[in-house]
Amino acid sequence: MRTAVRTLLTVALAACILSPLSAADDAKKKNKKKGAKKRTVQVVRVPKTLELTGEQKEQVAAINKEFGPKLAEVQKKIRGILSEDQRKARTAAFKANREAKRKGKEAREAIAAAVDMTDEQKKQMAEVQKELGAIRKEAGQKFFALLTPEQKKLARPARKGGKKKKKTDKKVEAK
């Protein structure tokens, strides 16, 4: 009888000791899974044609660290504007554009047709897009400021036709 009680107490004690350890392992696994889903937002993407110095890489990381949370916040606002069905339609339209190799205006029109936003959503989206553009512009300016002149040429190759000039009314100039 004593050995049975002793054995039972030993097993109970072992279970008490091991159960919190097992729970801690499960929690670590869940945190690893959560960490895998979490991505850092990259505001500045360095073109593959550029080779940055170690100092420049650190500066790019600092720019991404500075503007990443701002960009994430704007992306969160965009997700808040669209409904779940609209987000799914938008994602499907992005994939379809990628497969069909559509770009520019054609791609934007396909996405707009798939999402089918209300007028209020369009207004909100326009405001958020302005905010997004301002963040990207400021981050891009900081990025280009740290590049050497040779790197700038590689980052932004010259356009074939150069900058287009706006047409002016010749009748006004003649008067």
C-alpha positions in Angstrom: 0.0 0.0 0.0 2.8 2.4 0.9 4.6 1.8 -2.4 1.4 2.4 -4.4 0.9 5.7 -2.6 4.6 6.6 -3.0 4.4 5.8 -6.7 1.2 7.8 -7.1 2.7 10.8 -5.4 5.9 10.6 -7.5 3.9 10.5 -10.7 1.7 13.5 -9.5 4.8 15.5 -8.6 6.4 14.8 -12.0 3.2 15.8 -13.8 3.1 19.1 -11.8 6.7 19.9 -12.7 6.5 19.0 -16.3 3.1 20.6 -17.2 4.3 24.2 -16.9 7.4 23.4 -19.0 5.2 21.9 -21.7 3.0 25.0 -21.6 6.1 27.2 -22.0 7.2 25.2 -25.0 3.8 25.6 -26.6 3.9 29.4 -26.0 7.3 29.6 -27.6 6.0 27.8 -30.7 3.0 30.1 -30.9 5.3 33.2 -30.6 7.6 31.8 -33.4 4.6 31.4 -35.6 3.4 34.9 -34.9 6.9 36.2 -35.5 7.0 34.5 -38.9 3.9 36.2 -40.0 5.0 39.6 -38.9 7.0 41.4 -41.5 8.9 44.6 -41.3 7.6 47.3 -43.7 10.2 48.3 -46.2 9.7 51.8 -47.4 12.9 52.1 -49.4 13.8 49.2 -51.7 17.3 49.3 -53.0 17.5 48.5 -56.7 19.6 45.4 -57.5 21.8 47.4 -59.8 23.1 49.4 -56.7 25.9 48.3 -54.4 25.7 50.1 -51.2 28.5 50.6 -48.7 28.1 49.4 -45.1 27.3 52.9 -43.9 24.7 53.4 -46.6 23.1 50.1 -45.7 22.8 51.3 -42.1 21.3 54.6 -43.3 18.8 52.8 -45.5 17.8 50.6 -42.5 17.4 53.8 -40.4 15.1 55.3 -43.1 13.0 52.1 -43.2 12.9 52.1 -39.4 11.8 55.7 -39.3 9.1 55.5 -42.1 8.1 51.9 -41.6 5.6 52.5 -38.8 4.1 55.5 -40.7 3.6 53.3 -43.8 2.2 50.5 -41.8 -0.3 52.9 -40.2 -1.4 54.1 -43.7 -1.8 50.6 -44.9 -3.9 49.8 -41.8 -6.1 52.8 -42.8 -6.5 51.4 -46.3 -7.6 48.1 -44.9 -10.1 49.9 -42.6 -11.7 51.6 -45.6 -12.4 48.5 -47.6 -14.7 45.7 -46.5 -13.5 42.1 -46.3 -15.1 41.2 -49.7 -13.5 44.3 -51.3 -10.1 43.3 -49.9 -10.4 39.8 -51.3 -11.5 41.2 -54.7 -8.5 43.6 -54.6 -6.1 40.8 -53.9 -7.5 38.7 -56.6 -7.3 41.6 -59.1 -3.6 42.2 -58.1 -2.9 38.5 -58.8 -4.8 38.6 -62.1 -2.8 41.8 -63.1 0.5 40.1 -62.3 -0.5 37.0 -64.3 -1.7 39.0 -67.3 1.4 41.3 -66.9 -0.8 44.4 -66.8 0.7 47.6 -65.6 0.0 51.3 -65.2 -3.4 52.6 -66.0 -4.8 49.3 -67.3 -3.9 47.6 -64.0 -5.4 50.4 -61.9 -8.7 50.3 -63.9 -8.9 46.5 -63.4 -8.4 46.8 -59.7 -10.9 49.7 -59.4 -13.5 47.6 -61.3 -13.0 44.6 -59.1 -13.2 46.5 -55.8 -16.2 48.7 -56.8 -15.9 51.3 -54.0 -18.6 53.8 -53.0 -18.1 57.5 -53.5 -17.3 57.9 -49.8 -14.7 55.2 -49.9 -13.2 56.8 -53.0 -12.8 60.1 -51.1 -11.3 58.4 -48.1 -9.0 56.3 -50.3 -7.8 59.5 -52.2 -6.9 61.2 -48.9 -5.0 58.1 -47.7 -3.2 57.8 -51.0 -2.0 61.4 -50.7 -0.7 60.6 -47.3 1.0 57.4 -48.6 2.6 59.4 -51.5 4.0 62.0 -49.1 5.6 59.3 -46.9 7.1 57.6 -49.9 8.3 60.8 -51.4 10.0 61.9 -48.2 11.6 58.5 -47.7 12.8 58.5 -51.4 14.3 61.9 -51.0 16.3 60.8 -48.0 17.4 57.7 -49.8 18.6 59.6 -52.9 20.4 62.1 -50.7 22.7 59.4 -49.3 23.7 58.1 -52.7 26.8 59.1 -54.7 26.3 60.7 -58.1 27.3 57.4 -59.8 24.8 55.5 -57.8 22.1 58.0 -58.6 22.6 57.4 -62.3 22.2 53.7 -61.8 19.2 54.1 -59.6 17.3 56.4 -62.0 18.4 55.8 -65.6 17.8 58.7 -68.0 14.4 58.6 -69.7 14.4 58.1 -73.5 12.5 61.2 -74.3 13.5 63.3 -71.4 10.9 65.3 -69.5 7.8 66.2 -71.5 7.0 69.9 -71.6 3.5 71.1 -71.4 2.0 72.5 -74.5 1.4 76.2 -74.4 -1.2 78.1 -76.4 0.6 79.7 -79.3 -2.2 82.2 -79.9 -1.7 83.7 -76.4 2.0 84.1 -76.9 1.5 85.8 -80.3 -0.6 88.6 -78.9 
